[in-house]
Amino acid sequence: MTNDQTIVALATPNGTGAIGIIRLSGPEAITIATSIFKGKDLTKQASHTIHFGNIVDEDIVLDEVLISLFIAPKSYTRENVVEISCHGSAYIIESIIKLLIKKGARSAKAGEFTLRAFLNGQLDLSQAEAVADLIASNSKASQQVALQQLRGGFSTQLQGLRDQLVQFASLIELELDFAEEDVEFANRDQLKKLIHEINQVIVKLISSFELGNAIKQGVNTVIAGRPNAGKSTLLNALLNEERAIVSHLPGTTRDTIEEVLNINGINFRLIDTAGIREATDAIEQIGVQRTMEKISQSALLVYLFDAEQITIEELNQDIESLQKPGITMLVVANKIDLLEESESPEDGKSESKKKASSSSKLSDLGLRTSNFLRVSAKEKLNIDELKQKIYSAAIKDQLTGDETLVTNIRHLEALQKTEEALIRVLNGIDTVTSDFLSMDIKQALHYLGEITGAVTTDDLLENIFSKFCIGK
């Protein structure tokens, strides 16, 4: 890959706006900008200065602009960078970019500015990926995690592990040079201790992916239950808006409805589903099937039941059938505003068919699961408490603000391969020869290096930066 060309792209979103920023980066960025700028001679100005003037195409003024100068290496890409702040007319922006290309620049590829920052040593690869995550962040938590990685927290931790492994790898390589003398330079007990310590850190990073990915992508949260349990009313209450159609008729919701709810900086992807029951027609059957599919794909299940109508037997049956490995379930009793404090023995109900509406039975259920709450979706009773339950169930006190979280599937896979290589080192440390130990340690170093970019290929870089937006 070569950086000898000057690239240009719009750095702000496409569309009409008050301001558009056109970015140039490369060895001729300042010279090219000067050739179309009527104002001060930009080639004679200091770095980090802003200059007012006109962009002209021969004798035609295209726009009044402000030009910001960043002279290498004090720029985002460590190259000469010029940013032209013009009016946000699509016509003006297109005209200026065409003029810059005519003067010698070329259109930038997706992510090419950040790619140059990486190739020029401004960022490592995990920090470069954090730039894309920061741009795409849609919650406070995802923004904070991306910012922490951009500042190098993850990179620093990985580099420390890699440096320690490199030291031992060097000693083992030295042993290979003196193989005939049967000399041992690398203390095997110290190597065991080091690998155990490194593996503890790696296992912790791997386990952080579940939370990190939830923060980055949002937590899939399904609201499920029997027809007429009040699922759509609950969705509306959580969102504080009339998003779903509400009716007293069972089976109103035939398909899933998805909305995003932000709780304490975390996005929860709420999914209102069709009621779970024996379907009465083909359309309802499809709705129930989709409900079960959404439940299997969720991280959090809010099981809602009508506290006035359901029997204890039906309730326990639902809970047992819906509980799945890896899915946290919240059990929520709805319509508590309609509950009677007691049931008279003359109500004609047999003991086995008494409803779960009595306070004592709800209390008994509460003792059986800590993830239990009573609400009235219609009257919005305990809705704030439910939001906190949802947050706590998903985050589980794991988010303290200063921990390193893995949010990238590529990083996760590299860490898993690193762990596998280090386990091979541990398993063979007392039995295999130094050359095999050296191979496994080199494998671990390779996979750690893939994360930060110490080890790269053109295909890897193309895959990563092609997912960036143009102009970044």
C-alpha positions in Angstrom: 0.0 0.0 0.0 1.3 3.4 -0.9 0.6 6.8 0.6 2.2 8.9 -2.2 -1.1 10.2 -3.5 -3.3 12.9 -2.1 -6.8 11.8 -1.3 -10.0 13.8 -0.9 -13.5 13.1 0.4 -16.4 14.7 2.1 -16.0 14.2 5.9 -19.5 15.2 6.9 -22.7 13.3 6.0 -24.1 13.6 2.5 -27.1 15.8 2.1 -27.9 19.5 2.4 -26.8 21.2 5.6 -25.4 24.4 7.0 -21.8 23.3 6.7 -19.9 20.7 4.7 -16.3 19.7 5.4 -14.1 18.4 2.6 -10.9 16.7 3.8 -7.6 16.3 1.9 -4.6 14.2 3.0 -1.3 13.5 1.4 2.0 15.1 0.4 0.3 17.6 -2.0 -2.7 18.5 0.1 -1.6 22.0 0.9 -0.3 22.7 -2.6 -3.5 21.5 -4.2 -5.7 23.5 -1.8 -3.6 26.6 -2.4 -4.1 26.3 -6.2 -7.9 26.9 -5.8 -7.9 29.2 -2.8 -8.0 33.0 -3.1 -6.7 34.3 0.1 -3.4 33.8 1.9 -0.7 31.5 0.5 -1.4 28.4 2.4 2.1 27.0 1.8 3.5 29.7 4.0 1.1 29.4 6.9 1.7 27.6 10.2 0.1 24.3 11.2 -3.2 24.4 13.1 -4.4 27.7 11.7 -7.6 28.7 10.0 -7.9 31.0 7.0 -10.8 32.7 5.3 -11.1 33.1 1.6 -12.8 32.0 -1.7 -12.6 28.8 -3.6 -12.2 29.7 -7.3 -12.3 27.8 -10.5 -10.3 30.0 -12.8 -12.3 33.3 -12.4 -15.5 31.8 -11.0 -16.0 32.0 -7.2 -17.6 28.7 -6.0 -17.9 29.6 -2.3 -16.6 31.5 0.7 -14.8 29.0 2.9 -12.6 28.5 6.0 -9.6 26.3 5.5 -7.9 24.5 8.4 -4.3 23.5 8.0 -2.6 20.5 9.7 1.0 20.1 8.7 2.7 16.7 8.9 3.3 14.9 11.3 0.8 16.9 13.5 -2.4 15.6 11.9 -4.8 12.7 12.1 -3.0 10.9 9.3 0.5 12.2 10.1 0.4 13.6 6.6 -0.4 17.1 5.4 -4.1 17.5 6.0 -6.4 20.3 4.8 -10.1 20.7 5.8 -12.3 23.0 3.8 -15.4 24.2 5.6 -17.8 25.3 2.9 -21.6 25.8 2.7 -23.5 22.5 2.8 -25.0 22.7 -0.7 -24.6 19.4 -2.5 -23.8 21.3 -5.7 -21.1 23.4 -4.0 -19.5 20.4 -2.3 -19.5 18.3 -5.5 -18.1 21.3 -7.5 -15.2 21.8 -5.0 -14.4 18.0 -4.9 -14.4 17.8 -8.7 -12.0 20.8 -8.8 -9.6 19.2 -6.3 -9.6 16.0 -8.3 -8.9 18.0 -11.4 -5.9 19.6 -9.6 -4.4 16.2 -8.7 -6.2 14.6 -5.8 -8.1 11.4 -6.1 -11.2 10.2 -4.3 -10.6 8.5 -1.0 -11.7 4.9 -0.4 -13.8 3.9 2.6 -11.8 4.3 5.7 -8.7 5.4 3.9 -7.9 8.4 6.1 -7.9 6.1 9.2 -6.0 3.5 7.3 -3.2 6.0 6.6 -3.3 7.0 10.3 -2.6 3.3 11.1 0.0 2.8 8.4 1.8 5.9 9.6 1.9 4.8 13.2 -0.7 7.3 14.6 -3.1 4.5 15.7 -2.7 0.7 16.1 -5.3 -1.5 14.5 -7.6 -1.9 17.5 -7.6 1.9 18.0 -8.5 2.3 14.3 -11.4 0.0 14.6 -12.5 1.9 17.7 -12.8 5.0 15.4 -15.5 3.2 13.5 -17.2 2.0 16.7 -17.1 5.6 18.0 -18.8 6.9 14.9 -21.4 4.2 15.1 -22.0 4.5 18.9 -25.7 5.1 19.7 -25.6 5.1 23.5 -23.5 6.5 26.3 -22.1 3.1 27.2 -21.1 2.2 23.6 -19.5 5.7 23.2 -17.5 5.3 26.4 -16.3 1.8 25.5 -15.2 2.9 22.0 -13.5 6.0 23.4 -11.6 3.9 26.0 -10.3 1.7 23.2 -9.4 4.6 21.0 -7.3 6.1 23.8 -5.3 2.8 23.8 -6.5 1.1 27.0 -7.0 -2.3 25.2 -3.8 -1.9 23.2 -1.7 -1.1 26.3 -3.0 -4.2 28.1 -2.3 -6.5 25.1 1.1 -4.9 24.4 2.2 -5.7 28.0 1.2 -9.3 27.6 3.0 -9.5 24.3 6.2 -8.0 25.6 6.4 -10.6 28.4 5.9 -13.4 25.9 8.5 -12.0 23.5 11.1 -12.1 26.3 10.6 -15.8 26.9 10.4 -16.6 23.2 13.8 -15.0 22.8 15.3 -17.1 25.6 13.8 -20.3 24.0 15.2 -19.3 20.6 18.6 -18.9 22.3 18.3 -22.4 23.7 17.8 -23.7 20.1 21.1 -22.0 19.1 22.8 -24.0 21.8 20.8 -27.2 21.4 24.0 -29.4 21.3 25.1 -28.1 24.7 21.7 -28.9 26.2 21.6 -25.5 27.9 18.3 -24.2 29.4 18.0 -20.4 29.3 14.3 -20.1 29.9 13.2 -21.1 33.4 10.3 -23.5 32.9 8.7 -22.7 36.3 8.8 -19.0 35.6 7.3 -19.6 32.1 4.4 -21.6 33.6 3.7 -18.8 36.1 3.8 -16.2 33.3 1.4 -18.2 31.1 -1.0 -18.8 33.9 -1.0 -15.0 34.6 -1.5 -14.1 30.9 -4.2 -16.7 30.5 -6.1 -15.2 33.4 -6.1 -11.9 31.7 -7.1 -13.4 28.3 -9.9 -15.5 29.8 -11.3 -12.3 31.5 -11.1 -10.4 28.2 -12.9 -13.3 26.4 -15.6 -13.4 29.0 -16.1 -9.6 28.7 -17.3 -10.0 25.1 -20.8 -10.9 26.1 -21.2 -7.6 27.9 -19.1 -5.7 25.4 -21.1 -6.9 22.4 -24.4 -6.2 24.3 -23.2 -2.6 24.9 -22.1 -2.2 21.2 -25.1 -3.8 19.6 -27.8 -3.4 22.2 -29.4 -6.1 24.4 -32.0 -8.2 22.6 -35.0 -8.2 25.1 -38.1 -10.1 24.2 -41.5 -9.5 25.9 -43.4 -12.7 25.8 -46.5 -14.2 27.4 -50.0 -15.5 26.7 -52.5 -13.5 24.6 -54.0 -10.5 26.4 -51.3 -10.5 29.1 -50.7 -6.9 28.3 -47.4 -7.2 26.4 -48.2 -4.3 24.0 -49.4 -2.1 26.8 -46.2 -2.9 28.7 -44.1 -2.0 25.6 -45.9 1.4 25.3 -45.4 2.0 29.1 -41.7 1.3 28.9 -41.3 3.6 25.8 -43.7 6.1 27.3 -45.5 6.4 23.9 -48.3 4.6 22.0 -46.1 2.5 19.8 -48.1 -0.8 19.7 -51.8 -1.3 19.1 -53.6 -2.2 22.3 -56.9 -4.2 22.4 -58.8 -6.2 24.9 -59.1 -8.9 22.2 -56.6 -11.8 22.5 -54.2 -12.2 19.6 -54.0 -8.6 18.5 -50.3 -8.8 18.0 -49.7 -11.1 15.0 -46.0 -10.2 14.3 -43.1 -8.9 16.3 -42.7 -5.1 17.0 -39.2 -3.9 17.8 -38.2 -0.6 19.5 -35.1 0.7 21.3 -35.2 1.7 25.0 -32.1 3.3 26.6 -31.7 2.6 30.3 -28.7 4.1 32.1 -26.8 4.5 28.9 -27.4 0.9 27.6 -29.7 0.3 24.6 -32.2 -2.5 24.9 -33.8 -3.7 21.8 -37.4 -4.4 23.0 -39.3 -7.0 21.0 -43.1 -7.3 21.5 -44.2 -10.7 20.3 -47.4 -12.6 19.5 -49.1 -14.3 22.4 -48.1 -17.9 23.2 -51.0 -20.3 22.8 -52.4 -23.0 20.5 -52.8 -21.0 17.2 -56.4 -20.8 15.8 -55.3 -20.0 12.2 -52.3 -20.1 9.9 -51.3 -16.5 10.4 -51.4 -16.7 14.2 -49.3 -19.9 14.0 -46.6 -18.1 12.1 -46.7 -15.3 14.7 -46.2 -17.9 17.6 -43.3 -19.5 15.7 -41.7 -16.1 15.3 -42.1 -15.5 19.0 -40.3 -18.7 19.9 -37.5 -17.8 17.4 -37.1 -14.4 18.9 -37.0 -15.9 22.4 -34.2 -18.3 21.3 -32.2 -15.3 19.9 -32.6 -13.1 23.0 -30.3 -12.3 25.8 -33.1 -11.3 28.1 -36.7 -12.5 28.3 -39.5 -10.6 30.1 -42.2 -13.1 30.7 -45.4 -11.2 31.3 -48.6 -12.9 32.8 -52.0 -11.6 33.7 -52.0 -11.9 37.4 -55.8 -11.9 37.5 -56.5 -14.7 35.0 -53.7 -17.2 34.9 -53.6 -20.3 37.2 -50.5 -21.3 39.2 -50.3 -24.5 37.1 -50.3 -22.5 33.9 -47.8 -20.1 35.2 -45.3 -22.7 36.3 -45.8 -24.5 33.0 -45.0 -21.4 31.0 -41.9 -20.6 33.1 -40.6 -24.1 32.7 -41.1 -24.2 28.9 -39.6 -20.8 28.3 -36.4 -21.1 30.4 -33.5 -21.6 28.1 -29.7 -21.8 28.8 -27.9 -18.5 28.4 -31.2 -16.5 28.5 -32.0 -14.5 31.6 -35.7 -14.5 32.5 -37.6 -11.8 34.3 -41.1 -12.9 35.5 -43.5 -10.0 35.6 -47.1 -10.1 37.0 -49.3 -7.6 35.2 -52.6 -6.0 36.0 -52.0 -5.9 39.8 -54.4 -2.9 39.9 -57.2 -5.4 39.3 -56.2 -7.9 42.0 -58.5 -8.6 44.8 -57.0 -8.8 48.3 -58.6 -12.2 48.9 -60.8 -14.8 47.2 -64.0 -15.9 48.9 -64.6 -19.7 49.2 -68.0 -19.2 47.6 -66.5 -18.0 44.3 -67.2 -21.5 42.8 -63.5 -22.2 41.9 -62.0 -25.5 42.7 -58.8 -25.5 44.7 -56.7 -26.6 41.7 -58.1 -23.8 39.5 -57.7 -20.9 41.8 -56.2 -18.0 40.0 -52.7 -16.5 40.7 -54.4 -13.3 41.8 -54.1 -13.7 45.5 -51.3 -11.8 47.2 -50.2 -14.9 49.0 -49.6 -16.8 45.8 -47.8 -14.0 44.2 -45.6 -13.7 47.3 -44.9 -17.5 47.0 -43.8 -17.0 43.4 -41.6 -14.1 44.4 -39.8 -16.3 46.8 -39.0 -18.8 44.0 -37.3 -16.3 41.8 -35.4 -13.1 42.6 -36.2 -11.9 39.1 -39.9 -11.2 39.9 -41.8 -8.0 39.8 -45.5 -6.9 39.9 -46.6 -4.1 37.6 -49.6 -2.5 36.1 -48.7 -1.6 32.5 -52.0 0.2 32.0 -51.6 2.4 35.2 -47.8 2.5 34.8 -47.2 1.2 38.3 -43.7 0.0 39.0 -42.5 0.6 35.4 -39.4 2.5 36.6 -38.6 -0.5 38.9 -39.0 -2.8 36.0 -36.6 -0.8 33.9 -34.0 -1.1 36.7 -34.7 -4.8 36.9 -34.1 -5.1 33.1 -30.8 -3.2 33.4 -29.6 -5.2 36.4 -30.4 -8.5 34.8 -28.5 -7.7 31.7 -25.4 -5.9 33.2 -25.1 -7.8 36.4 -22.9 -5.2 38.1 -20.2 -5.8 35.5 -19.9 -2.2 34.2 -17.7 -0.1 36.5 -16.5 2.4 34.0 -12.7 1.6 33.8 -12.6 -2.0 32.7 -11.5 -3.2 29.3 -14.3 -4.8 27.3 -13.9 -6.8 24.1 -16.6 -5.6 21.6 -15.1 -6.9 18.3 -15.7 -10.4 17.1 -12.3 -10.4 15.3 -10.6 -9.6 18.6 -12.5 -12.3 20.4 -11.5 -14.9 17.9 -7.8 -13.8 18.1 -7.9 -14.0 21.9 -9.5 -17.5 21.8 -6.7 -18.7 19.4 -4.1 -17.1 21.7 -5.6 -19.0 24.7 -5.5 -22.3 22.8 -1.8 -21.7 21.8 -0.8 -20.9 25.4 -2.6 -24.0 26.7 -0.6 -26.1 24.3 2.6 -24.5 25.8 1.4 -25.4 29.3 0.6 -29.0 28.3 3.9 -29.5 26.7 6.2 -27.4 28.8 7.7 -30.4 30.7 7.6 -32.9 27.8 8.3 -31.3 24.4 11.5 -29.9 23.1 12.3 -26.2 22.9 11.5 -25.9 19.2 7.9 -27.0 19.7 7.5 -24.6 22.7 8.8 -21.9 20.5 6.3 -22.6 17.7 3.3 -22.4 20.1 4.6 -19.2 21.8 5.1 -17.7 18.3 1.5 -18.7 17.5 0.2 -16.8 20.6 2.3 -13.8 19.7 1.0 -13.9 16.2 -2.7 -13.9 17.3 -2.1 -11.1 19.8 -0.3 -9.1 17.1 -3.3 -9.5 14.8 -5.4 -7.5 17.2 -3.1 -4.5 17.4 -1.8 -4.7 13.9 1.7 -5.9 14.7 0.8 -8.7 12.3 -1.3 -7.7 9.2 -2.1 -8.7 5.7 -3.5 -6.6 2.9 -6.6 -8.7 2.9 -7.1 -8.2 6.6 -6.8 -4.4 6.3 -9.1 -4.3 3.2 -11.7 -6.2 5.2 -11.5 -3.9 8.2 -11.4 -0.5 6.5 -13.9 -1.3 3.8 -16.5 -1.2 6.5 -15.7 2.4 7.4 -17.7 5.4 6.0 -16.1 7.4 3.2 -14.2 10.4 4.5 -13.0 8.8 7.7 
